[in-house]
Every structure is written in C-alpha cells, then in structure tokens.
C-alpha cells in the first residue's frame, strides 16, 4: 500500500491500524534546534481525544505519545522524528458479528476490490484513528510555524445546516480561545447551542450529522506556494481531502465566486501609511496564482455525516447476499465526525504551511 507519506521537505509518513497495537508517524525534514516536548504534543492530541463530551465517541484512548528519535535534550536534532501512540482501548469483538457485511458508507468494499483483504476491526488503515498520528506531527509543525510568527486555527462553522456568522480572522488567538472553550469547537455560542441540540436529536433518532470546518492562518509572508502543481491552495485541498469523511474544499469566497462578476470578486490593491502594498479585500482567501499574498489565509472543508449509525441499513454480504446492517450493541462512534476533525484540520494546515515555508527558501537568492 503506497501513498502513506505527505509533504516534500517537511515530510510525514504515518503507520498503524485502528485496532492494531499502535499507530505512529515519522517526520523527516524538520530543522534542528526546534524546542519540542512530549507535553506540547500531548496538548494537541488531547483536543482530538474522544469521550470528553456526549457529542463524540466514548472510545477512551488517552493517546499517550512516545518520542522514539529525533529529539535530544528538548530540541530537534535534524534526524527523523519518530512518534508512537499505542492503542489501549480497542474492542475488536464488536466487529466480529458484522465482519462479512459491507458497511454502508465505509471502505470495506473498495479495499476488498483493490487489495483482496480488509482489516474489518474498526476499519483498519482506513479508520480515522490514523489521524491521531497527523495531529502529533502537526504539533511539531505548529511549533515550527510559531518560530516564524505564523499562527493557525480551525473551528466548526456549520453542523446539520446550522451555520455561525462569518468570523473576524485578524485576532486569531482570541478566535482559537473561544473555539477551544466550546465542547463542539464552535466559537459562536448561539450557533453552537443550536448545533448541539441538532446533534442530540440526531443521536436519539439513531442518525448522524455532517458539518463544515473553517481553517485560517495569519502571519504568513507573501510568496508561499509553488506553481504550477504545488500551488498553496492545491496542497491545502490535497491535505484536507486526504482526511476521512471529507467531501468538499473551497478557499476564500469559494463556490460563491462563480456567482459574482469580476468587478465584485477582484481584490484591489492599495498602499498603507508605511508604504506597504496589500490587497484591500480578501475574497481570494489569501492567495493569488497559487502563492500567498500575506493576507489571512482561510478555507472551508465539508465533512459528510458519520457513516456508522444506529438505524438499520440495507446492504449485502461479501458474497453478495442481501442483508440488513445493524451496529452491534455497545458500538462506539461519533454522531458528528466534524467535531473531532477540528484539531486534525488545523494540523494538516500546519503541515502544509511548514512545508511551504521550507520550500520558499529555494525560490530566490
């Protein structure tokens, strides 16, 4: 199985399965001398952790990280950084009764068609459990970005068709503080209450909801992104759509731009009091020609409703026999996967930007 790596210079390779002994990541290309600790990585992983509210899966993984290599006396050495997270709360018994059924919305069918074998225990490699390794790597990428004054944030902007008003991105620290204080990572309290009520209603009906996440970054220098095939927004789309359950990506005004005129959408240029040139607006989302403008970067990612639901669903067995799919009693799943995707989206954003910063060092003398 190829394609388990991401990035060009700041590059990660993840490994492990949902119900295997462990998952992990190897980070290559991180410059030496970056201060990093297990506690900093753990803080990011705790944001992704399940079982902390009624709006997430009750699976109780603590996601304790072990740094196996690449860090000495609290600083990166320039060598590959290996991080290991052991699976301690996997319950494979719940999957035994349904191992021969094709789970609606899951990867059983396509993996079997491609590889002829599928780890049915929680989805194996296709499980969102793999994303914990990305969050661990993202913690290091975020520390690297902070060294250059670049800061990131991701948050829930919509669940079940309930959307919050567009946020102000200039004070990203305040926005992130509000996001992390909310149980579903939505910085708008009024919208969050309505979203939580909708999630609870869907749970009672044995169903699930989808959502939209917004990601943002500030402090970016102009010039990040490498046309033609490594445009900044292209790499962001690639990163976000590599996440489980994602179904859409847009940057800036996104699909709404198709309903505008050029006179409405173009971000005009102006000069401030210091003589610095910048765009007056930011409908482009922080990029032009695939290269960062220095304006706040912002984008949205759509997540489908959780595929694992309590409602019975029609399916077939692996031999093609008609069947009814029901989750075994005691199954543990998120009623809305978008919630725990917030730290994952933020981590993938950080990984893209860390790679772009390193790539930019090669652009000119």
N, C-alpha and C positions, 0 to 999 in steps of 0.2 A: 504494500500500500504506500504509494508515494504521496507527495504534497502534504507533509506534516510540518513544513517549515514556512516561516513568514518573515519578510524583510530582506534587504540587500546587504547593508553594512551592519546595522543593529538588527541581528537576525535571531529568531527563536525557533526552536524545534520542540514540540510537545510530544508526550508519550503516555501510555496507560489507558485503561478502560474503566468504566463506571464501577464495576464490581470486581475488578482485579485487585491485587494487593496495594497498588499505589498508582498515582499519576505524577507527572513532573514535567519540567521544562529545562532545556539547555539554552542559555543566552550567549551568543557569540558576537563579538564586536563592541562590547561595552568598554569605553576607555578606562584606563587605570586611574586610580586616585579618587573615585567617587565614593563618598562615605555612604554606607548602607548597613542596616541591621536587620536581624530577624524580626524585631518588633515592628519596624516600618512595613515590612512585607505582610506581617500578620494583621496589621491595622487595615490594610486594603482588603485582605481576604475576609476579614470579619464582616465587611459590607456586603459581600456576596453570600454569606452564610445563610443556610436555611434554618427554619424552626424558630425564628426570632419574633414572628408575628403570625396571626391567623391568615395572613394574605400570602404566605409562602409555604413550601413543602415542609413537613415536620421532620424530614431526614436530618439527623443530628450530627453531621460531620463538623468537627472543630477545625479542620483544615490547618493542622499544625505543620509549619514549614521547616524543612531541614536544608541548610545550605551545605552542599557537599563539596563545592570547589569554587574557585574564582574570587574569593573574598578572604583577606588576611588582615588581621588587626583592625577590623571595621571598615576596610576600604577595598574596592575592587582592584584586582591585580592586572587586568587586561586579558587574563586567561578565561576560557569558557566558564560561565557561572551555571552550576547545576543545582536545581532546587527540587526537592522531593516532598510530596504530600501523600501520606499514607491514608488509604480508605479504611475507616474503622467502624462505620455504621451501615454497611451494605447488607441487604437482606434479599438474597437471591431466591429464597423459597417462594416469594410472591410471584415470580415469573415462571415457575415450573408448570402451573396449570395452563398457561397461555403460550408456551414456547412454540407450539406448532400452528399458531394462528397469526395471520398477518395483521398487525396492529394498525388500524386506520390512522393516517397522518404521520406514521413513523417510517423509519428507513429499512425495516425488515425486508420488504420486497425488493427494493433496489440493491441492497447489499447482497442478497442471495443471488440476484441476477448477475451482478458484477463479479462477486468473489466465490459464489457457491457455498459460502459459510457465513454465519452471522452469530455474534455473541448476543443472545437474547436477554442476558442478565442486565436489565436496565438500559439496554441499547448499546452496550459495549463502547466502541470508539465513537459512535455517532451521538452518544449522550452529551448533554450539556455539562456533565461532570468535568469534561475535558477543559472547560473554560476557566476552572479554578487555576490551572497552570498559566493561562494567559494573564489572569489578574496578578499572580505572583510576579510574572515578568514585567507587567505593566507598572508595578510598584517601583521597580528599578528605573524604568523608562521615565516615570514621572519625576523621580529624584534627579535624573539627568536633565530633564527639561527645566526644572526649577533652578538649576545652576545657571541657565541662560535667561531666566526671567519669564519663562513660558509656563502658563498655568491652564489646566483643563477642568472641565465639568461636564457631567451628563445627568439628565433627570427625566422623569416621566412627565410628558406634556399632554398625553391623552390615553385614556383607557375606556374601552367599550363605547367609543363615540363621544365621551365627555372630555372636553379639552380645556386647558387652562389658557388665560390670555398670554400673548407673546411677552416673554420676559425682557428685561433690560440686561444686556450682556456686559456692560462696561465694568460693573462691580461683581466679578465672577466669584470672588471669595465669599461675599455675602450670599450670593445665589446658592453656592455649594453648601454653605452652613444651613440654610433653610431646607435644602434638599435632604441632607443627612439627618435632620431633626424630624423628618416625617417618616412614618412607618412604610409608606409605599414610594418614597423618594420623589414626591411631587412637591415643589417649593411653594405652590399656591394652596393655602389651607382650604378655601372654599371649594375649589375644584377637587382637591384630594378627598374631602368628606363625601362628595357625590360619587367619586370613583370607588371608594371603599364600600359604600352601600351597594353599588352595582356588582362589585366582586362578591360580596356576601350573598346577594340574591342569586347570582350565577352558581355559586357553590351549593346553595340549598336545592337548586334545580339539577344538580349533578353535572353542571356545564362549566365552561371556562370563557375567558375574555382575552382579546388581543389588545395591543397598545402601541403607542408611538413614543419613542425616546428622542430627545434632542441632545446633541453634543455641541460643545463650544470650546474654543481656546482663545486666549488673549496673550499679548506679549510676543506674538510671532513677528520675526523680521520679514520684510519683503524679500522674496526670492526663493522660497522653498517650493520644491516640486520640479520634476524633470521631464519636460515634454520630449518625445511625443507620447510614449507609452507608460511613463511614470508620473503623470500629472498628479498633483496633490489630491484633487477630488477623486481621481480614478483609483488611487491607492486607498483612499478612505472608503470608497464604495466596495472595493475588493475586501478590505478588512472587515467591514460591517456585515456584508453579505456572506462572509465565511462563518458567521455565528449561527448556531442552531435557531430555527424558528423565524429567521428574518425573511421578509418578503418585499421590502422596498427600501430605497435610499434616495434622498434628494438633498441638495446643498443650496443654501441661500433661499431665494424665492421658489426654487424647485419647479414643480409642475405648474405652479401658478404663473410662471414666466411665459408659458405657452399661450396664456390668455391676455398677455399685455402687448403693448406696442413698444417699439424701440425707444421712443421718447419717454416712456414711463419706466422702462426697466434699466436703461443705461445709468450707471453710477458716474456722475460727472466729477471732474477733478477741481480741487481748489488748493490754495496755499494758506497755511495758518500764520499766526503772528511771528513764529520763529522761522518762517520761510520754508517749512516742511510741506511737501506736496502729499496730498492724500485724497481719497475719494470722499465726496460729500455725503453719499449714501452707501448702503452696503447690501443691495439686493442680490449681488453676485455671491454673497456668503464668504467673502474674504479671499477669493482667488480670481485671477484673470489669466486666461491662456494656460490654466493648469498650474499657475505659480501664485504663491501667497502675496497679497498686497500690503500686508501689515495691519489691515483692519481685522476686527474679531472674526474668527472662523466659526461658522455654525452650520449644522446639518441636522437631518432627521432620519430615523430608522424605524421602519414598520415591523412589528412582531405579530405573528399570527396567534390565534387563541391556542392555549395548551392542547396538544393532541390527546393526552390521557385524561379522559373524563369519565364520570360515574355512569352516565347514560349508556344503555346498551346500544351497540352499533353493528350493522351488518358487515360481514367480512367473509373470507374463505380461509381454509387451512393452507398449509404449504403444498398440499397435494391438489388444491383446487376445490375442495368440498365446501359447500355453503355452511356458514356457521354464524353464531351471534357472539360478538366480542363483549365481554364484561370484565372490568378490572377486578382482580381478586380482592377479598376483604382485607383491609389494612394497608392497601396500596398508598404510597406517599408521592404526591405530585403537587406542583404549583397551580393554583387556579388562574394565575396570570403570569406567564413567564417574563413579561416585560419588566416586572418589578426588580427581580434579581439580576436582570440584564444591565441595569444601570452601571454598576462598577465594571462590568465586562466591556461595555461600550466605551467607557472612559479609559480603560486600559488599552484597548485597541487603538483609540485615538492617540494616546501617548506613544505607543509603539510606532505608529505611522510617522508622527512628528519627530521622534528621536532619530529614526532612520533618515528622514528628510534633512534634519539638521546636519547629520554627518555627511550625507550626500552633497549638501550645499558647499561643503569645504572644498569640493573638487571643481566647482563651477568656474572659478577665475583666480588669477594670481592676486 
